[in-house]
Amino acid sequence: MTSLVNTRIVEALNGQVVEEFTAANQYLAMALYFDIETLPELSKFFHFQSTEEHSHGMKLLQYIADAGGQPLVPATKEVKNHFESVEEAVELALNQELKVTDQINNLVALAEQEKDYLTRETLQWFVVEQLEEVSSMTALLNVVHRAKNDLFRVEEYLRNNPHEAATEGEQE
C-alpha cells in the first residue's frame, strides 16, 4: 500500500498511542479507587474516561493503518494506583489532560512542519476533544474543591451533570 504519511509522523503518532492507552489505564485505576471508596458516580465518570481514552488510541491506530503506516500496539507506562484523596486523583487527571493537550499541539506542529495536511486535519478532531477534556476536568476539580470533605456533593454534581459524551452514547 502506498503510504500517505512519512516515518516521522508515524513514529510520533505511535508515540501518542502509548500516551492515550496509558491515560486509559490511569483512568481505570482512578475508577477502581473510587469503587473502593464507594463513590459510584466518580467511578462511573472515570470508567467512561478510560473507555474514551482507549478509543482515542484506537482512532490513532486506525488512522496510521488507513494512511499506509505501520501501527504499533504499545506497552503502556506505569500508572498511579493509590490516592490519598479525591482531590489528588482529579488533579492528576487534569494535569494528564493538560499534558495530552500539549502533546496533541506538538503533533499538529509536526504535521504542519512536514506539510502533512491529512494528518493535521485528522488531528484537528483531537484538538477540539482536548478542549472538552480539560474543561470537564477543570469543572470537576472546582466542584471537588468547593465540596471540601462533603464528597456526596461531588457525587450529586456528577449525577446531575452527566458527562456529555456518555449521555450522547446512551441516546444512540
MODELLER restraints for C-alpha pairs under 7 A, 6 or more apart:
rsr = mdl.restraints
at = mdl.atoms
rsr.add(forms.Gaussian(group=physical.xy_distance, feature=features.Distance(at['CA:1:A'], at['CA:68:A']), mean=5.98, stdev=0.5))
rsr.add(forms.Gaussian(group=physical.xy_distance, feature=features.Distance(at['CA:2:A'], at['CA:68:A']), mean=5.91, stdev=0.5))
rsr.add(forms.Gaussian(group=physical.xy_distance, feature=features.Distance(at['CA:3:A'], at['CA:67:A']), mean=5.79, stdev=0.5))
rsr.add(forms.Gaussian(group=physical.xy_distance, feature=features.Distance(at['CA:3:A'], at['CA:68:A']), mean=4.05, stdev=0.5))
rsr.add(forms.Gaussian(group=physical.xy_distance, feature=features.Distance(at['CA:3:A'], at['CA:69:A']), mean=5.98, stdev=0.5))
rsr.add(forms.Gaussian(group=physical.xy_distance, feature=features.Distance(at['CA:4:A'], at['CA:67:A']), mean=5.09, stdev=0.5))
rsr.add(forms.Gaussian(group=physical.xy_distance, feature=features.Distance(at['CA:4:A'], at['CA:68:A']), mean=6.03, stdev=0.5))
rsr.add(forms.Gaussian(group=physical.xy_distance, feature=features.Distance(at['CA:5:A'], at['CA:67:A']), mean=6.21, stdev=0.5))
rsr.add(forms.Gaussian(group=physical.xy_distance, feature=features.Distance(at['CA:5:A'], at['CA:68:A']), mean=6.93, stdev=0.5))
rsr.add(forms.Gaussian(group=physical.xy_distance, feature=features.Distance(at['CA:5:A'], at['CA:69:A']), mean=6.45, stdev=0.5))
rsr.add(forms.Gaussian(group=physical.xy_distance, feature=features.Distance(at['CA:9:A'], at['CA:111:A']), mean=6.94, stdev=0.5))
rsr.add(forms.Gaussian(group=physical.xy_distance, feature=features.Distance(at['CA:10:A'], at['CA:64:A']), mean=6.62, stdev=0.5))
rsr.add(forms.Gaussian(group=physical.xy_distance, feature=features.Distance(at['CA:10:A'], at['CA:69:A']), mean=6.13, stdev=0.5))
rsr.add(forms.Gaussian(group=physical.xy_distance, feature=features.Distance(at['CA:13:A'], at['CA:60:A']), mean=6.82, stdev=0.5))
rsr.add(forms.Gaussian(group=physical.xy_distance, feature=features.Distance(at['CA:14:A'], at['CA:71:A']), mean=6.46, stdev=0.5))
rsr.add(forms.Gaussian(group=physical.xy_distance, feature=features.Distance(at['CA:14:A'], at['CA:72:A']), mean=6.16, stdev=0.5))
rsr.add(forms.Gaussian(group=physical.xy_distance, feature=features.Distance(at['CA:17:A'], at['CA:57:A']), mean=4.80, stdev=0.5))
rsr.add(forms.Gaussian(group=physical.xy_distance, feature=features.Distance(at['CA:17:A'], at['CA:60:A']), mean=6.57, stdev=0.5))
rsr.add(forms.Gaussian(group=physical.xy_distance, feature=features.Distance(at['CA:18:A'], at['CA:74:A']), mean=5.79, stdev=0.5))
rsr.add(forms.Gaussian(group=physical.xy_distance, feature=features.Distance(at['CA:18:A'], at['CA:75:A']), mean=6.95, stdev=0.5))
rsr.add(forms.Gaussian(group=physical.xy_distance, feature=features.Distance(at['CA:18:A'], at['CA:76:A']), mean=5.60, stdev=0.5))
rsr.add(forms.Gaussian(group=physical.xy_distance, feature=features.Distance(at['CA:20:A'], at['CA:53:A']), mean=5.49, stdev=0.5))
rsr.add(forms.Gaussian(group=physical.xy_distance, feature=features.Distance(at['CA:20:A'], at['CA:54:A']), mean=6.35, stdev=0.5))
rsr.add(forms.Gaussian(group=physical.xy_distance, feature=features.Distance(at['CA:20:A'], at['CA:56:A']), mean=6.37, stdev=0.5))
rsr.add(forms.Gaussian(group=physical.xy_distance, feature=features.Distance(at['CA:20:A'], at['CA:57:A']), mean=5.12, stdev=0.5))
rsr.add(forms.Gaussian(group=physical.xy_distance, feature=features.Distance(at['CA:21:A'], at['CA:53:A']), mean=6.52, stdev=0.5))
rsr.add(forms.Gaussian(group=physical.xy_distance, feature=features.Distance(at['CA:21:A'], at['CA:54:A']), mean=5.49, stdev=0.5))
rsr.add(forms.Gaussian(group=physical.xy_distance, feature=features.Distance(at['CA:21:A'], at['CA:57:A']), mean=6.00, stdev=0.5))
rsr.add(forms.Gaussian(group=physical.xy_distance, feature=features.Distance(at['CA:21:A'], at['CA:76:A']), mean=6.36, stdev=0.5))
rsr.add(forms.Gaussian(group=physical.xy_distance, feature=features.Distance(at['CA:22:A'], at['CA:76:A']), mean=5.08, stdev=0.5))
rsr.add(forms.Gaussian(group=physical.xy_distance, feature=features.Distance(at['CA:22:A'], at['CA:77:A']), mean=5.73, stdev=0.5))
rsr.add(forms.Gaussian(group=physical.xy_distance, feature=features.Distance(at['CA:23:A'], at['CA:53:A']), mean=6.23, stdev=0.5))
rsr.add(forms.Gaussian(group=physical.xy_distance, feature=features.Distance(at['CA:24:A'], at['CA:50:A']), mean=4.09, stdev=0.5))
rsr.add(forms.Gaussian(group=physical.xy_distance, feature=features.Distance(at['CA:24:A'], at['CA:51:A']), mean=6.54, stdev=0.5))
rsr.add(forms.Gaussian(group=physical.xy_distance, feature=features.Distance(at['CA:24:A'], at['CA:53:A']), mean=4.88, stdev=0.5))
rsr.add(forms.Gaussian(group=physical.xy_distance, feature=features.Distance(at['CA:24:A'], at['CA:54:A']), mean=5.37, stdev=0.5))
rsr.add(forms.Gaussian(group=physical.xy_distance, feature=features.Distance(at['CA:25:A'], at['CA:50:A']), mean=6.54, stdev=0.5))
rsr.add(forms.Gaussian(group=physical.xy_distance, feature=features.Distance(at['CA:25:A'], at['CA:79:A']), mean=6.90, stdev=0.5))
rsr.add(forms.Gaussian(group=physical.xy_distance, feature=features.Distance(at['CA:26:A'], at['CA:79:A']), mean=5.32, stdev=0.5))
rsr.add(forms.Gaussian(group=physical.xy_distance, feature=features.Distance(at['CA:26:A'], at['CA:80:A']), mean=6.66, stdev=0.5))
rsr.add(forms.Gaussian(group=physical.xy_distance, feature=features.Distance(at['CA:27:A'], at['CA:46:A']), mean=5.43, stdev=0.5))
rsr.add(forms.Gaussian(group=physical.xy_distance, feature=features.Distance(at['CA:27:A'], at['CA:47:A']), mean=6.66, stdev=0.5))
rsr.add(forms.Gaussian(group=physical.xy_distance, feature=features.Distance(at['CA:27:A'], at['CA:49:A']), mean=6.22, stdev=0.5))
rsr.add(forms.Gaussian(group=physical.xy_distance, feature=features.Distance(at['CA:27:A'], at['CA:50:A']), mean=4.89, stdev=0.5))
rsr.add(forms.Gaussian(group=physical.xy_distance, feature=features.Distance(at['CA:28:A'], at['CA:46:A']), mean=6.54, stdev=0.5))
rsr.add(forms.Gaussian(group=physical.xy_distance, feature=features.Distance(at['CA:28:A'], at['CA:47:A']), mean=5.78, stdev=0.5))
rsr.add(forms.Gaussian(group=physical.xy_distance, feature=features.Distance(at['CA:28:A'], at['CA:50:A']), mean=5.48, stdev=0.5))
rsr.add(forms.Gaussian(group=physical.xy_distance, feature=features.Distance(at['CA:29:A'], at['CA:81:A']), mean=5.45, stdev=0.5))
rsr.add(forms.Gaussian(group=physical.xy_distance, feature=features.Distance(at['CA:30:A'], at['CA:46:A']), mean=6.46, stdev=0.5))
rsr.add(forms.Gaussian(group=physical.xy_distance, feature=features.Distance(at['CA:30:A'], at['CA:89:A']), mean=6.62, stdev=0.5))
rsr.add(forms.Gaussian(group=physical.xy_distance, feature=features.Distance(at['CA:31:A'], at['CA:42:A']), mean=6.93, stdev=0.5))
rsr.add(forms.Gaussian(group=physical.xy_distance, feature=features.Distance(at['CA:31:A'], at['CA:43:A']), mean=4.25, stdev=0.5))
rsr.add(forms.Gaussian(group=physical.xy_distance, feature=features.Distance(at['CA:31:A'], at['CA:44:A']), mean=6.92, stdev=0.5))
rsr.add(forms.Gaussian(group=physical.xy_distance, feature=features.Distance(at['CA:31:A'], at['CA:46:A']), mean=4.89, stdev=0.5))
rsr.add(forms.Gaussian(group=physical.xy_distance, feature=features.Distance(at['CA:31:A'], at['CA:47:A']), mean=5.45, stdev=0.5))
rsr.add(forms.Gaussian(group=physical.xy_distance, feature=features.Distance(at['CA:32:A'], at['CA:43:A']), mean=6.67, stdev=0.5))
rsr.add(forms.Gaussian(group=physical.xy_distance, feature=features.Distance(at['CA:34:A'], at['CA:40:A']), mean=6.84, stdev=0.5))
rsr.add(forms.Gaussian(group=physical.xy_distance, feature=features.Distance(at['CA:34:A'], at['CA:42:A']), mean=6.12, stdev=0.5))
rsr.add(forms.Gaussian(group=physical.xy_distance, feature=features.Distance(at['CA:34:A'], at['CA:43:A']), mean=4.96, stdev=0.5))
rsr.add(forms.Gaussian(group=physical.xy_distance, feature=features.Distance(at['CA:35:A'], at['CA:43:A']), mean=5.62, stdev=0.5))
rsr.add(forms.Gaussian(group=physical.xy_distance, feature=features.Distance(at['CA:39:A'], at['CA:155:A']), mean=6.90, stdev=0.5))
rsr.add(forms.Gaussian(group=physical.xy_distance, feature=features.Distance(at['CA:41:A'], at['CA:155:A']), mean=5.36, stdev=0.5))
rsr.add(forms.Gaussian(group=physical.xy_distance, feature=features.Distance(at['CA:41:A'], at['CA:158:A']), mean=6.05, stdev=0.5))
rsr.add(forms.Gaussian(group=physical.xy_distance, feature=features.Distance(at['CA:41:A'], at['CA:159:A']), mean=6.42, stdev=0.5))
rsr.add(forms.Gaussian(group=physical.xy_distance, feature=features.Distance(at['CA:42:A'], at['CA:155:A']), mean=6.52, stdev=0.5))
rsr.add(forms.Gaussian(group=physical.xy_distance, feature=features.Distance(at['CA:61:A'], at['CA:71:A']), mean=5.38, stdev=0.5))
rsr.add(forms.Gaussian(group=physical.xy_distance, feature=features.Distance(at['CA:64:A'], at['CA:70:A']), mean=6.45, stdev=0.5))
rsr.add(forms.Gaussian(group=physical.xy_distance, feature=features.Distance(at['CA:64:A'], at['CA:71:A']), mean=5.62, stdev=0.5))
rsr.add(forms.Gaussian(group=physical.xy_distance, feature=features.Distance(at['CA:65:A'], at['CA:71:A']), mean=5.87, stdev=0.5))
rsr.add(forms.Gaussian(group=physical.xy_distance, feature=features.Distance(at['CA:83:A'], at['CA:89:A']), mean=6.17, stdev=0.5))
rsr.add(forms.Gaussian(group=physical.xy_distance, feature=features.Distance(at['CA:87:A'], at['CA:141:A']), mean=6.96, stdev=0.5))
rsr.add(forms.Gaussian(group=physical.xy_distance, feature=features.Distance(at['CA:87:A'], at['CA:144:A']), mean=6.30, stdev=0.5))
rsr.add(forms.Gaussian(group=physical.xy_distance, feature=features.Distance(at['CA:90:A'], at['CA:141:A']), mean=5.95, stdev=0.5))
rsr.add(forms.Gaussian(group=physical.xy_distance, feature=features.Distance(at['CA:91:A'], at['CA:141:A']), mean=6.65, stdev=0.5))
rsr.add(forms.Gaussian(group=physical.xy_distance, feature=features.Distance(at['CA:93:A'], at['CA:137:A']), mean=6.86, stdev=0.5))
rsr.add(forms.Gaussian(group=physical.xy_distance, feature=features.Distance(at['CA:94:A'], at['CA:134:A']), mean=6.40, stdev=0.5))
rsr.add(forms.Gaussian(group=physical.xy_distance, feature=features.Distance(at['CA:94:A'], at['CA:137:A']), mean=5.26, stdev=0.5))
rsr.add(forms.Gaussian(group=physical.xy_distance, feature=features.Distance(at['CA:94:A'], at['CA:138:A']), mean=6.46, stdev=0.5))
rsr.add(forms.Gaussian(group=physical.xy_distance, feature=features.Distance(at['CA:97:A'], at['CA:133:A']), mean=6.55, stdev=0.5))
rsr.add(forms.Gaussian(group=physical.xy_distance, feature=features.Distance(at['CA:97:A'], at['CA:134:A']), mean=5.81, stdev=0.5))
rsr.add(forms.Gaussian(group=physical.xy_distance, feature=features.Distance(at['CA:98:A'], at['CA:134:A']), mean=6.59, stdev=0.5))
rsr.add(forms.Gaussian(group=physical.xy_distance, feature=features.Distance(at['CA:101:A'], at['CA:130:A']), mean=5.83, stdev=0.5))
rsr.add(forms.Gaussian(group=physical.xy_distance, feature=features.Distance(at['CA:104:A'], at['CA:126:A']), mean=6.97, stdev=0.5))
rsr.add(forms.Gaussian(group=physical.xy_distance, feature=features.Distance(at['CA:104:A'], at['CA:127:A']), mean=6.60, stdev=0.5))
rsr.add(forms.Gaussian(group=physical.xy_distance, feature=features.Distance(at['CA:108:A'], at['CA:120:A']), mean=5.44, stdev=0.5))
rsr.add(forms.Gaussian(group=physical.xy_distance, feature=features.Distance(at['CA:108:A'], at['CA:123:A']), mean=6.46, stdev=0.5))
rsr.add(forms.Gaussian(group=physical.xy_distance, feature=features.Distance(at['CA:111:A'], at['CA:117:A']), mean=6.67, stdev=0.5))
rsr.add(forms.Gaussian(group=physical.xy_distance, feature=features.Distance(at['CA:111:A'], at['CA:119:A']), mean=6.15, stdev=0.5))
rsr.add(forms.Gaussian(group=physical.xy_distance, feature=features.Distance(at['CA:111:A'], at['CA:120:A']), mean=5.40, stdev=0.5))
rsr.add(forms.Gaussian(group=physical.xy_distance, feature=features.Distance(at['CA:112:A'], at['CA:120:A']), mean=6.64, stdev=0.5))
rsr.add(forms.Gaussian(group=physical.xy_distance, feature=features.Distance(at['CA:143:A'], at['CA:154:A']), mean=6.28, stdev=0.5))
rsr.add(forms.Gaussian(group=physical.xy_distance, feature=features.Distance(at['CA:144:A'], at['CA:154:A']), mean=6.07, stdev=0.5))
rsr.add(forms.Gaussian(group=physical.xy_distance, feature=features.Distance(at['CA:147:A'], at['CA:153:A']), mean=5.92, stdev=0.5))
rsr.add(forms.Gaussian(group=physical.xy_distance, feature=features.Distance(at['CA:147:A'], at['CA:154:A']), mean=6.58, stdev=0.5))
